[in-house]
Amino acid sequence: MVHGVFFRDLKLLNYWGRIPKELEKNGAKIFYGEQQSAASAADSAKELCQRIKKITEETGCGKVNIIAHSKGGIDAKYAIANFGLEKYVASLTTINTPHRGCEFADYLLEKAPAGLKTTVSATYNSALKKMGDTNPSFIAAVTDLTTTGCEKTNQKIKDYDFAAHGVYAQSVGSIMKKSASGKFPLNMSYYLVRHFDGANDGLVGEKSFEFGENYIFLENKKSKRGISHGDIIDLCRENINGFDVREFYVQLVADLKARGF
């Protein structure tokens, strides 16, 4: 399981909420990406390569199934396509990943004064070092989430055929239905993202989610709140009417198993 930007795999505060324990109850063996929280896609991909190779060597499992959220999906596909990781990966499922970038991120980087970007970057990098990052780069991480950054990443893997290399690739996406659907800061970013990217999950526009052979779009038809960028990974450990996040992942993994992965 591969986390997104500005988070780490911490034992006391699991990025994936109650999902890992539910998967383990149903027979899955869980490992984490453990990459730094803020780095370029290329640097994060190198870390993931080392981590996954180590897992396969220590367990003898042969291959792993990657489930990656947000920027983690960009990091994972970069690792597979550029560093020969297909030998160790059976499948890649990206969760609410901005495969075509976030236009609002382009706007923020272009319009923000240089002094403000320097201050914000320094503040984040200092905090991220305390979280365990050895060489965090706020700007590099955000740049690779812009439409321009994602276009460059996609150019580097455009000729790579995941299926031809034996990797089953699929994607998942969801959207919020109103700003009140998300916890802070998603309730505030929702309108900004909607202005640039349209329907979104509070951070990523719907048009950016789709990737791979299969695309799963989640709609919560029993609730007006929708499913936010945080809801999709059970970040707040919240029981949501109309969407059982733990059961969704159980069925997701069960499907991978049924496909022979």
LOTOR-135265 format. One record per residue: x, y, z of N, C-alpha, C in turn. Coordinates in Angstrom, 2 decimals, decimal comma, m for minus. Example, Ala and Ser with C-alpha at 12.3 -4.5 7.8 and 13.67 -1.06 7.14 Angstrom:
(vexza (13,19 m5,69 7,80) (12,30 m4,50 7,80) (13,20 m3,30 7,80))
(vexza (12,85 m2,25 7,08) (13,67 m1,06 7,14) (12,90 0,03 7,87))
# end
This chain:
(vexza (0,87 m1,18 0,00) (0,00 0,00 0,00) (0,90 1,23 0,00))
(vexza (0,70 2,09 m0,97) (1,59 3,23 m1,18) (0,87 4,54 m0,88))
(vexza (1,38 5,29 0,06) (0,74 6,54 0,49) (0,96 7,68 m0,50))
(vexza (0,22 8,76 m0,29) (0,34 9,95 m1,12) (1,30 10,98 m0,54))
(vexza (1,26 12,17 m1,09) (2,22 13,21 m0,74) (1,96 13,79 0,66))
(vexza (3,03 14,20 1,33) (3,04 14,85 2,63) (2,57 13,95 3,78))
(vexza (2,65 12,65 3,57) (2,34 11,70 4,64) (3,46 10,67 4,72))
(vexza (3,54 9,99 5,84) (4,47 8,88 6,01) (3,69 7,67 6,52))
(vexza (4,31 6,50 6,42) (3,70 5,29 6,97) (4,08 5,19 8,44))
(vexza (3,22 5,74 9,27) (3,47 5,78 10,71) (2,68 4,69 11,42))
(vexza (3,30 4,01 12,36) (2,63 2,92 13,06) (1,47 3,41 13,92))
(vexza (1,64 4,57 14,52) (0,61 5,07 15,44) (m0,55 5,74 14,73))
(vexza (m0,37 6,12 13,48) (m1,43 6,78 12,73) (m1,40 6,26 11,29))
(vexza (m2,12 5,15 11,08) (m2,09 4,52 9,77) (m2,78 5,38 8,73))
(vexza (m2,06 5,67 7,67) (m2,57 6,48 6,55) (m3,86 5,90 5,99))
(vexza (m3,98 4,57 6,01) (m5,11 3,89 5,40) (m6,23 3,57 6,40))
(vexza (m6,21 4,19 7,55) (m7,28 4,00 8,52) (m7,46 2,56 8,95))
(vexza (m8,71 2,11 8,88) (m9,06 0,75 9,34) (m8,96 m0,29 8,22))
(vexza (m8,56 0,15 7,03) (m8,55 m0,74 5,86) (m7,55 m1,89 5,99))
(vexza (m6,29 m1,64 6,36) (m5,32 m2,75 6,44) (m5,76 m3,88 7,36))
(vexza (m6,27 m3,54 8,54) (m6,70 m4,59 9,47) (m7,84 m5,41 8,88))
(vexza (m8,73 m4,75 8,16) (m9,85 m5,46 7,55) (m9,35 m6,41 6,46))
(vexza (m8,37 m5,96 5,70) (m7,79 m6,80 4,66) (m7,07 m8,00 5,27))
(vexza (m6,35 m7,76 6,37) (m5,64 m8,85 7,04) (m6,62 m9,87 7,61))
(vexza (m7,76 m9,39 8,12) (m8,79 m10,30 8,63) (m9,29 m11,22 7,54))
(vexza (m9,22 m10,74 6,31) (m9,71 m11,52 5,17) (m8,59 m12,25 4,43))
(vexza (m7,42 m12,32 5,05) (m6,36 m13,16 4,52) (m5,25 m12,47 3,76))
(vexza (m5,30 m11,15 3,63) (m4,25 m10,44 2,88) (m3,03 m10,20 3,76))
(vexza (m1,88 m10,13 3,13) (m0,63 m9,76 3,80) (m0,28 m8,35 3,36))
(vexza (m0,15 m7,44 4,31) (0,02 m6,02 4,01) (1,46 m5,57 4,22))
(vexza (1,95 m4,80 3,23) (3,24 m4,12 3,35) (3,02 m2,67 2,94))
(vexza (3,93 m1,79 3,31) (3,78 m0,37 2,99) (4,98 0,13 2,18))
(vexza (4,72 1,17 1,37) (5,75 1,72 0,50) (6,92 2,33 1,26))
(vexza (6,60 3,01 2,35) (7,60 3,63 3,24) (8,50 4,64 2,54))
(vexza (8,03 5,20 1,42) (8,82 6,24 0,75) (8,67 7,56 1,50))
(vexza (9,57 8,51 1,21) (9,50 9,82 1,83) (8,18 10,50 1,46))
(vexza (7,80 11,47 2,24) (6,50 12,12 2,03) (6,52 13,18 0,95))
(vexza (7,68 13,78 0,70) (7,75 14,86 m0,30) (9,01 14,73 m1,13))
(vexza (8,83 14,26 m2,36) (9,95 14,11 m3,28) (9,38 14,06 m4,69))
(vexza (10,24 14,16 m5,67) (9,80 14,05 m7,05) (9,31 12,64 m7,32))
(vexza (8,53 12,46 m8,38) (8,04 11,13 m8,74) (9,20 10,18 m9,00))
(vexza (10,25 10,69 m9,65) (11,40 9,86 m9,97) (12,10 9,37 m8,70))
(vexza (12,30 10,26 m7,74) (12,98 9,88 m6,50) (12,12 8,93 m5,67))
(vexza (10,81 9,19 m5,61) (9,91 8,31 m4,87) (9,86 6,93 m5,53))
(vexza (9,90 6,91 m6,86) (9,88 5,65 m7,59) (11,09 4,80 m7,26))
(vexza (12,25 5,43 m7,13) (13,47 4,70 m6,77) (13,35 4,07 m5,39))
(vexza (12,74 4,82 m4,46) (12,54 4,30 m3,12) (11,60 3,10 m3,14))
(vexza (10,54 3,21 m3,93) (9,57 2,12 m4,02) (10,21 0,87 m4,62))
(vexza (11,07 1,06 m5,60) (11,78 m0,06 m6,20) (12,58 m0,82 m5,15))
(vexza (13,32 m0,09 m4,36) (14,14 m0,71 m3,33) (13,27 m1,44 m2,31))
(vexza (12,17 m0,82 m1,93) (11,28 m1,39 m0,94) (10,62 m2,67 m1,45))
(vexza (10,11 m2,64 m2,66) (9,41 m3,80 m3,22) (10,36 m4,96 m3,48))
(vexza (11,54 m4,68 m3,97) (12,53 m5,73 m4,19) (12,90 m6,39 m2,86))
(vexza (13,02 m5,58 m1,82) (13,35 m6,11 m0,49) (12,23 m7,02 0,01))
(vexza (10,99 m6,60 m0,19) (9,83 m7,40 0,25) (9,82 m8,76 m0,44))
(vexza (10,01 m8,75 m1,76) (9,96 m10,01 m2,51) (11,13 m10,93 m2,14))
(vexza (12,28 m10,35 m1,87) (13,44 m11,15 m1,48) (13,25 m11,77 m0,10))
(vexza (12,71 m10,99 0,84) (12,57 m11,47 2,21) (11,42 m12,46 2,37))
(vexza (10,36 m12,30 1,57) (9,18 m13,15 1,73) (9,11 m14,29 0,72))
(vexza (9,81 m14,12 m0,41) (9,73 m15,12 m1,46) (8,39 m15,14 m2,16))
(vexza (7,66 m14,03 m2,07) (6,30 m13,97 m2,63) (6,29 m13,87 m4,16))
(vexza (7,42 m13,57 m4,75) (7,46 m13,45 m6,21) (7,06 m12,07 m6,69))
(vexza (5,76 m11,76 m6,52) (5,25 m10,46 m6,95) (4,28 m9,89 m5,91))
(vexza (4,11 m8,59 m5,94) (3,18 m7,91 m5,05) (2,07 m7,25 m5,88))
(vexza (0,97 m6,97 m5,21) (m0,10 m6,16 m5,79) (m0,03 m4,79 m5,14))
(vexza (0,16 m3,76 m5,93) (0,28 m2,40 m5,39) (m1,08 m1,70 m5,40))
(vexza (m1,44 m1,12 m4,27) (m2,59 m0,22 m4,18) (m2,02 1,12 m3,75))
(vexza (m2,14 2,13 m4,60) (m1,47 3,41 m4,37) (m2,46 4,56 m4,43))
(vexza (m2,39 5,44 m3,46) (m3,31 6,57 m3,37) (m2,64 7,86 m3,80))
(vexza (m3,39 8,71 m4,50) (m2,97 10,05 m4,86) (m1,63 10,04 m5,59))
(vexza (m0,66 10,86 m5,16) (0,64 10,90 m5,84) (1,34 9,54 m5,80))
(vexza (1,00 8,72 m4,83) (1,58 7,39 m4,77) (1,35 6,60 m6,04))
(vexza (0,23 6,86 m6,71) (m0,06 6,18 m7,96) (0,89 6,61 m9,07))
(vexza (1,24 7,90 m9,08) (2,20 8,42 m10,06) (3,58 7,81 m9,79))
(vexza (3,97 7,78 m8,52) (5,26 7,22 m8,14) (5,35 5,74 m8,55))
(vexza (4,27 5,00 m8,30) (4,28 3,56 m8,57) (4,35 3,25 m10,06))
(vexza (3,56 3,97 m10,87) (3,59 3,67 m12,31) (4,93 4,08 m12,91))
(vexza (5,53 5,14 m12,39) (6,86 5,57 m12,83) (7,89 4,47 m12,51))
(vexza (7,78 3,91 m11,32) (8,72 2,86 m10,89) (8,61 1,63 m11,78))
(vexza (7,40 1,24 m12,09) (7,20 0,05 m12,92) (7,72 0,27 m14,33))
(vexza (7,37 1,41 m14,91) (7,69 1,67 m16,32) (9,14 2,03 m16,57))
(vexza (9,82 2,60 m15,59) (11,18 3,10 m15,82) (12,30 2,30 m15,17))
(vexza (11,97 1,49 m14,16) (13,03 0,81 m13,42) (12,90 m0,71 m13,42))
(vexza (12,14 m1,24 m14,38) (12,05 m2,69 m14,51) (11,34 m3,39 m13,37))
(vexza (10,44 m2,70 m12,70) (9,80 m3,27 m11,52) (8,71 m4,29 m11,88))
(vexza (8,38 m4,40 m13,17) (7,33 m5,34 m13,57) (7,66 m6,78 m13,17))
(vexza (8,93 m7,08 m12,97) (9,34 m8,42 m12,55) (8,84 m8,74 m11,14))
(vexza (8,51 m7,69 m10,40) (8,12 m7,88 m9,00) (6,67 m7,44 m8,72))
(vexza (5,94 m7,02 m9,75) (4,60 m6,47 m9,56) (3,57 m7,21 m10,42))
(vexza (2,52 m7,70 m9,77) (1,45 m8,39 m10,49) (0,39 m7,40 m10,95))
(vexza (0,09 m6,41 m10,11) (m0,95 m5,45 m10,46) (m0,69 m4,11 m9,80))
(vexza (m1,25 m3,07 m10,41) (m1,20 m1,71 m9,86) (m2,60 m1,14 m9,88))
(vexza (m3,11 m0,78 m8,71) (m4,41 m0,11 m8,59) (m4,17 1,28 m8,03))
(vexza (m4,49 2,29 m8,80) (m4,32 3,67 m8,31) (m5,65 4,18 m7,77))
(vexza (m5,58 4,87 m6,65) (m6,77 5,37 m5,96) (m6,76 6,90 m5,98))
(vexza (m7,71 7,51 m6,70) (m7,84 8,97 m6,76) (m6,50 9,65 m7,08))
(vexza (m5,83 9,11 m8,05) (m4,53 9,62 m8,48) (m4,69 10,64 m9,61))
(vexza (m4,00 11,77 m9,55) (m4,10 12,79 m10,60) (m3,20 12,46 m11,80))
(vexza (m3,60 11,47 m12,59) (m2,76 11,02 m13,70) (m2,52 12,12 m14,74))
(vexza (m3,45 13,04 m14,86) (m3,28 14,15 m15,80) (m3,05 15,47 m15,07))
(vexza (m2,75 15,37 m13,80) (m2,40 16,54 m13,02) (m3,56 17,33 m12,47))
(vexza (m3,23 18,37 m11,72) (m4,21 19,25 m11,10) (m3,96 20,67 m11,60))
(vexza (m4,89 21,19 m12,35) (m4,70 22,53 m12,92) (m4,57 23,60 m11,84))
(vexza (m5,25 23,40 m10,72) (m5,17 24,40 m9,66) (m3,76 24,45 m9,07))
(vexza (m3,04 23,32 m9,12) (m1,65 23,30 m8,65) (m0,77 24,13 m9,57))
(vexza (m1,04 24,06 m10,88) (m0,30 24,91 m11,84) (m0,52 26,38 m11,50))
(vexza (m1,76 26,70 m11,23) (m2,13 28,10 m10,94) (m1,40 28,60 m9,68))
(vexza (m1,42 27,78 m8,65) (m0,79 28,18 m7,39) (0,71 28,40 m7,55))
(vexza (1,37 27,51 m8,27) (2,81 27,65 m8,45) (3,16 28,84 m9,35))
(vexza (2,31 29,10 m10,33) (2,57 30,20 m11,26) (2,29 31,56 m10,63))
(vexza (1,22 31,65 m9,84) (0,78 32,94 m9,32) (1,36 33,31 m7,97))
(vexza (1,77 32,33 m7,21) (2,29 32,62 m5,87) (3,61 33,39 m5,97))
(vexza (3,79 34,45 m5,19) (5,05 35,21 m5,19) (6,22 34,30 m4,81))
(vexza (7,37 34,58 m5,36) (8,55 33,75 m5,10) (8,88 33,66 m3,62))
(vexza (8,73 34,80 m2,92) (9,03 34,82 m1,49) (8,10 33,91 m0,70))
(vexza (6,81 33,90 m1,09) (5,83 33,06 m0,40) (6,14 31,59 m0,64))
(vexza (6,48 31,25 m1,88) (6,79 29,85 m2,19) (8,02 29,39 m1,40))
(vexza (9,00 30,27 m1,27) (10,21 29,93 m0,53) (9,89 29,68 0,94))
(vexza (9,05 30,57 1,51) (8,69 30,45 2,92) (7,88 29,19 3,18))
(vexza (6,86 28,94 2,35) (6,00 27,76 2,51) (6,83 26,49 2,34))
(vexza (7,68 26,49 1,32) (8,51 25,32 1,06) (9,43 25,02 2,25))
(vexza (10,06 26,06 2,79) (10,97 25,88 3,92) (10,23 25,37 5,15))
(vexza (9,03 25,89 5,37) (8,22 25,47 6,52) (7,84 24,00 6,41))
(vexza (7,35 23,62 5,23) (6,97 22,22 5,01) (8,18 21,29 5,12))
(vexza (9,26 21,67 4,48) (10,44 20,81 4,49) (10,97 20,59 5,90))
(vexza (10,91 21,63 6,72) (11,35 21,51 8,11) (10,46 20,54 8,87))
(vexza (9,15 20,67 8,67) (8,19 19,79 9,35) (8,34 18,35 8,87))
(vexza (8,57 18,18 7,57) (8,68 16,84 7,00) (9,95 16,12 7,46))
(vexza (11,00 16,88 7,73) (12,21 16,27 8,27) (11,93 15,67 9,65))
(vexza (11,08 16,34 10,40) (10,72 15,84 11,73) (9,88 14,57 11,63))
(vexza (9,19 14,41 10,48) (8,39 13,20 10,25) (9,26 12,03 9,79))
(vexza (10,51 12,32 9,43) (11,40 11,24 9,04) (12,00 11,36 7,66))
(vexza (11,57 12,36 6,86) (12,16 12,55 5,54) (13,62 12,97 5,68))
(vexza (14,49 12,39 4,89) (15,90 12,76 4,95) (16,21 13,96 4,06))
(vexza (15,50 14,08 2,95) (15,77 15,18 2,03) (14,47 15,62 1,35))
(vexza (13,52 16,18 2,11) (12,22 16,54 1,55) (12,31 17,71 0,57))
(vexza (11,46 17,68 m0,44) (11,40 18,78 m1,40) (9,94 19,09 m1,71))
(vexza (9,39 20,06 m1,01) (8,00 20,46 m1,19) (7,74 20,86 m2,64))
(vexza (8,62 21,66 m3,22) (8,42 22,15 m4,59) (8,46 21,01 m5,60))
(vexza (9,40 20,08 m5,46) (9,50 18,95 m6,39) (8,25 18,10 m6,34))
(vexza (7,73 17,87 m5,13) (6,53 17,04 m4,98) (5,32 17,71 m5,62))
(vexza (5,12 18,99 m5,34) (3,96 19,70 m5,88) (4,08 19,87 m7,39))
(vexza (5,28 20,14 m7,88) (5,49 20,30 m9,33) (5,08 19,06 m10,09))
(vexza (5,34 17,88 m9,53) (4,98 16,63 m10,20) (3,49 16,32 m10,10))
(vexza (2,74 17,18 m9,40) (1,28 17,04 m9,34) (0,57 18,01 m10,28))
(vexza (1,30 18,91 m10,89) (0,71 19,87 m11,83) (0,43 19,17 m13,16))
(vexza (m0,39 19,81 m13,99) (m0,67 19,23 m15,31) (0,61 19,16 m16,13))
(vexza (1,45 20,17 m16,00) (2,73 20,18 m16,71) (3,64 19,07 m16,22))
(vexza (3,71 18,91 m14,91) (4,55 17,87 m14,33) (4,07 16,47 m14,71))
(vexza (2,75 16,26 m14,65) (2,20 14,94 m14,99) (2,37 14,65 m16,48))
(vexza (2,28 15,69 m17,30) (2,50 15,50 m18,74) (3,92 15,01 m19,01))
(vexza (4,88 15,58 m18,29) (6,27 15,15 m18,46) (6,45 13,71 m18,00))
(vexza (5,82 13,36 m16,88) (5,90 11,99 m16,38) (5,26 11,03 m17,37))
(vexza (4,09 11,41 m17,89) (3,39 10,54 m18,84) (4,17 10,38 m20,14))
(vexza (4,90 11,41 m20,53) (5,73 11,29 m21,73) (6,83 10,24 m21,54))
(vexza (7,32 10,14 m20,31) (8,40 9,20 m20,03) (7,92 7,75 m20,02))
(vexza (6,59 7,55 m19,90) (6,09 6,18 m19,87) (5,08 5,92 m20,98))
(vexza (4,95 6,84 m21,94) (3,89 6,74 m22,95) (3,99 5,48 m23,80))
(vexza (5,19 4,97 m23,99) (5,36 3,78 m24,83) (5,39 2,49 m24,02))
(vexza (5,16 2,62 m22,73) (5,20 1,43 m21,87) (3,81 0,80 m21,80))
(vexza (3,73 m0,47 m22,17) (2,46 m1,21 m22,15) (2,45 m2,10 m20,91))
(vexza (1,68 m1,70 m19,90) (1,65 m2,44 m18,65) (1,19 m3,88 m18,87))
(vexza (0,12 m4,05 m19,63) (m0,42 m5,39 m19,86) (0,59 m6,28 m20,58))
(vexza (1,28 m5,72 m21,56) (2,27 m6,49 m22,31) (3,43 m6,93 m21,43))
(vexza (3,66 m6,18 m20,35) (4,73 m6,52 m19,41) (4,20 m7,34 m18,22))
(vexza (2,97 m7,80 m18,33) (2,40 m8,67 m17,31) (1,89 m7,99 m16,07))
(vexza (1,65 m6,69 m16,14) (1,14 m5,94 m14,99) (m0,29 m5,50 m15,27))
(vexza (m1,23 m5,96 m14,46) (m2,62 m5,53 m14,58) (m2,77 m4,16 m13,93))
(vexza (m3,15 m3,16 m14,72) (m3,27 m1,79 m14,20) (m4,73 m1,35 m14,23))
(vexza (m5,18 m0,77 m13,12) (m6,54 m0,26 m13,04) (m6,56 0,97 m12,13))
(vexza (m7,67 1,67 m12,14) (m7,77 2,90 m11,36) (m9,14 3,05 m10,72))
(vexza (m9,16 3,84 m9,65) (m10,39 4,13 m8,90) (m10,49 5,63 m8,73))
(vexza (m11,70 6,16 m8,80) (m11,91 7,59 m8,57) (m13,24 7,85 m7,90))
(vexza (m13,34 8,97 m7,20) (m14,59 9,36 m6,54) (m14,65 10,88 m6,47))
(vexza (m15,82 11,42 m6,22) (m15,95 12,87 m6,11) (m16,82 13,25 m4,90))
(vexza (m16,57 14,44 m4,41) (m17,44 15,05 m3,42) (m18,62 15,69 m4,15))
(vexza (m19,73 15,86 m3,46) (m20,90 16,47 m4,09) (m21,10 17,92 m3,65))
(vexza (m20,43 18,30 m2,57) (m20,51 19,67 m2,07) (m19,34 19,90 m1,14))
(vexza (m19,03 21,15 m0,86) (m17,86 21,46 m0,04) (m17,96 20,87 1,37))
(vexza (m19,16 20,84 1,91) (m19,35 20,33 3,27) (m19,11 18,83 3,35))
(vexza (m18,93 18,18 2,21) (m18,69 16,74 2,20) (m17,33 16,36 2,75))
(vexza (m16,40 17,31 2,72) (m15,04 16,98 3,14) (m14,62 17,68 4,42))
(vexza (m13,72 17,05 5,13) (m13,13 17,66 6,32) (m12,12 18,71 5,88))
(vexza (m11,74 19,60 6,78) (m10,71 20,59 6,51) (m9,41 19,87 6,13))
(vexza (m8,67 20,31 5,09) (m8,90 21,50 4,27) (m9,66 21,23 2,97))
(vexza (m10,15 19,99 2,79) (m10,83 19,65 1,53) (m12,10 20,46 1,33))
(vexza (m12,74 20,85 2,43) (m13,96 21,65 2,31) (m13,65 23,03 1,74))
(vexza (m12,41 23,49 1,89) (m12,02 24,79 1,36) (m11,44 24,67 m0,05))
(vexza (m10,67 23,63 m0,29) (m10,03 23,47 m1,60) (m11,02 23,01 m2,67))
(vexza (m12,13 22,44 m2,24) (m13,13 21,90 m3,19) (m13,52 22,92 m4,26))
(vexza (m13,84 24,17 m3,84) (m14,29 25,19 m4,80) (m13,17 25,63 m5,72))
(vexza (m11,97 25,74 m5,19) (m10,83 26,12 m6,01) (m10,56 25,06 m7,08))
(vexza (m10,56 23,81 m6,66) (m10,33 22,72 m7,61) (m11,47 22,66 m8,63))
(vexza (m12,68 22,88 m8,19) (m13,83 22,84 m9,11) (m13,72 23,91 m10,18))
(vexza (m13,18 25,07 m9,81) (m13,02 26,16 m10,77) (m12,10 25,76 m11,92))
(vexza (m11,03 25,05 m11,59) (m10,05 24,68 m12,60) (m10,28 23,29 m13,20))
(vexza (m10,69 22,35 m12,37) (m10,73 20,95 m12,80) (m12,13 20,34 m12,86))
(vexza (m13,15 21,11 m12,49) (m14,51 20,56 m12,53) (m14,82 19,68 m11,34))
(vexza (m15,67 18,68 m11,54) (m16,05 17,76 m10,47) (m14,79 17,16 m9,87))
(vexza (m14,74 17,09 m8,53) (m13,50 16,65 m7,87) (m13,74 16,04 m6,50))
(vexza (m12,68 15,51 m5,93) (m12,76 14,88 m4,61) (m12,24 15,78 m3,49))
(vexza (m12,05 17,06 m3,83) (m11,50 18,00 m2,86) (m10,08 18,39 m3,20))
(vexza (m9,41 17,55 m3,99) (m8,05 17,83 m4,43) (m7,81 17,52 m5,90))
(vexza (m8,43 16,46 m6,39) (m8,17 15,98 m7,75) (m9,45 15,98 m8,57))
(vexza (m9,36 16,47 m9,81) (m10,51 16,49 m10,70) (m10,83 15,12 m11,25))
(vexza (m12,13 14,88 m11,46) (m12,58 13,57 m11,93) (m11,90 13,16 m13,25))
(vexza (m11,67 14,11 m14,13) (m11,11 13,78 m15,44) (m9,67 13,28 m15,38))
(vexza (m9,07 13,37 m14,20) (m7,66 12,99 m14,04) (m7,48 11,58 m13,48))
(vexza (m8,56 10,92 m13,06) (m8,46 9,64 m12,36) (m8,15 8,43 m13,24))
(vexza (m8,73 8,41 m14,43) (m8,74 7,16 m15,21) (m7,36 6,74 m15,70))
(vexza (m7,07 5,46 m15,53) (m5,77 4,90 m15,91) (m5,89 3,38 m15,98))
(vexza (m5,22 2,78 m16,94) (m5,16 1,33 m17,01) (m6,30 0,66 m17,74))
(vexza (m6,39 m0,66 m17,57) (m7,38 m1,47 m18,27) (m8,79 m1,31 m17,73))
(vexza (m8,90 m0,98 m16,47) (m10,20 m0,92 m15,81) (m10,31 0,32 m14,96))
(vexza (m11,45 1,01 m15,05) (m11,66 2,22 m14,26) (m12,92 2,06 m13,43))
(vexza (m12,79 2,24 m12,13) (m13,92 2,13 m11,20) (m14,26 3,51 m10,67))
(vexza (m15,42 4,01 m11,03) (m15,86 5,31 m10,51) (m16,88 5,08 m9,41))
(vexza (m16,59 5,57 m8,22) (m17,44 5,34 m7,06) (m18,41 6,50 m6,85))
(vexza (m19,66 6,18 m6,73) (m20,69 7,18 m6,42) (m21,45 6,73 m5,18))
(vexza (m21,65 7,65 m4,28) (m22,43 7,35 m3,08) (m23,86 7,82 m3,33))
(vexza (m24,69 6,93 m3,82) (m26,05 7,30 m4,20) (m26,99 7,43 m3,01))
(vexza (m26,54 6,99 m1,84) (m27,38 7,07 m0,65) (m27,12 8,32 0,17))
(vexza (m26,13 9,09 m0,23) (m25,76 10,27 0,55) (m25,44 11,44 m0,36))
(vexza (m25,68 12,64 0,12) (m25,39 13,85 m0,64) (m23,94 14,31 m0,46))
(vexza (m23,19 13,61 0,37) (m21,85 14,07 0,68) (m20,82 13,64 m0,35))
(vexza (m21,06 12,52 m1,05) (m20,05 12,01 m1,97) (m18,93 11,31 m1,21))
(vexza (m17,79 11,11 m1,89) (m16,64 10,41 m1,30) (m15,40 11,24 m1,58))
(vexza (m14,80 11,79 m0,55) (m13,68 12,72 m0,70) (m12,34 12,01 m0,86))
(vexza (m11,32 12,81 m1,10) (m9,94 12,32 m1,24) (m9,48 11,63 0,04))
(vexza (m10,01 12,08 1,17) (m9,68 11,45 2,45) (m10,57 10,26 2,76))
(vexza (m11,86 10,36 2,39) (m12,80 9,26 2,63) (m12,34 7,97 1,96))
(vexza (m11,75 8,10 0,78) (m11,42 6,93 m0,03) (m10,30 6,10 0,59))
(vexza (m9,59 6,66 1,58) (m8,57 5,89 2,29) (m8,89 5,78 3,79))
(vexza (m10,13 6,12 4,15) (m10,57 6,02 5,55) (m9,70 6,86 6,47))
(vexza (m9,26 8,01 5,99) (m8,34 8,85 6,75) (m8,90 9,27 8,10))
(vexza (m10,20 9,53 8,16) (m10,82 10,00 9,41) (m11,53 8,89 10,18))
(vexza (m11,40 7,65 9,72) (m12,04 6,51 10,41) (m13,53 6,75 10,63))
(vexza (m14,20 7,16 9,58) (m15,60 7,56 9,69) (m16,50 6,57 8,97))
(vexza (m17,58 6,17 9,62) (m18,58 5,32 8,97) (m19,50 6,21 8,13))
(vexza (m19,49 6,00 6,82) (m20,22 6,85 5,90) (m21,45 6,13 5,37))
(vexza (m22,58 6,74 5,52) (m23,82 6,16 5,02) (m23,73 5,98 3,50))
(vexza (m23,91 4,76 3,06) (m23,91 4,49 1,62) (m22,58 4,06 1,05))
(vexza (m21,51 4,12 1,86) (m20,19 3,71 1,36) (m19,39 3,07 2,47))
(vexza (m19,21 1,76 2,37) (m18,41 1,01 3,33) (m17,00 0,90 2,76))
(vexza (m16,11 1,78 3,19) (m14,77 1,85 2,60) (m13,97 0,57 2,84))
(vexza (m14,13 m0,05 4,01) (m13,39 m1,27 4,30) (m13,83 m2,41 3,39))
(vexza (m15,13 m2,54 3,22) (m15,64 m3,59 2,36) (m15,26 m3,36 0,90))
(vexza (m15,17 m2,09 0,50) (m14,76 m1,80 m0,87) (m13,37 m2,38 m1,14))
(vexza (m12,44 m2,18 m0,21) (m11,09 m2,69 m0,42) (m11,03 m4,21 m0,33))
(vexza (m11,85 m4,79 0,53) (m11,91 m6,25 0,61) (m12,34 m6,82 m0,74))
(vexza (m13,36 m6,22 m1,34) (m13,84 m6,70 m2,64) (m12,83 m6,40 m3,75))
(vexza (m12,13 m5,28 m3,63) (m11,12 m4,92 m4,60) (m10,01 m5,97 m4,63))
(vexza (m9,53 m6,35 m3,45) (m8,47 m7,35 m3,35) (m8,98 m8,73 m3,73))
(vexza (m10,23 m9,03 m3,36) (m10,82 m10,32 m3,73) (m10,89 m10,46 m5,25))
(vexza (m11,19 m9,36 m5,93) (m11,24 m9,38 m7,40) (m9,85 m9,65 m7,99))
(vexza (m8,83 m9,03 m7,40) (m7,47 m9,27 m7,86) (m7,09 m10,74 m7,68))
(vexza (m7,49 m11,30 m6,56) (m7,20 m12,70 m6,31) (m7,93 m13,59 m7,31))
(vexza (m9,19 m13,26 m7,61) (m9,97 m14,04 m8,57) (m9,36 m13,98 m9,97))
(vexza (m8,69 m12,89 m10,26) (m8,02 m12,74 m11,56) (m6,68 m13,46 m11,62))
(vexza (m6,29 m14,02 m10,50) (m5,05 m14,78 m10,47) (m3,83 m14,00 m10,03))
(vexza (m4,06 m12,80 m9,45) (m2,94 m11,98 m9,01) (m2,66 m12,11 m7,53))
# end
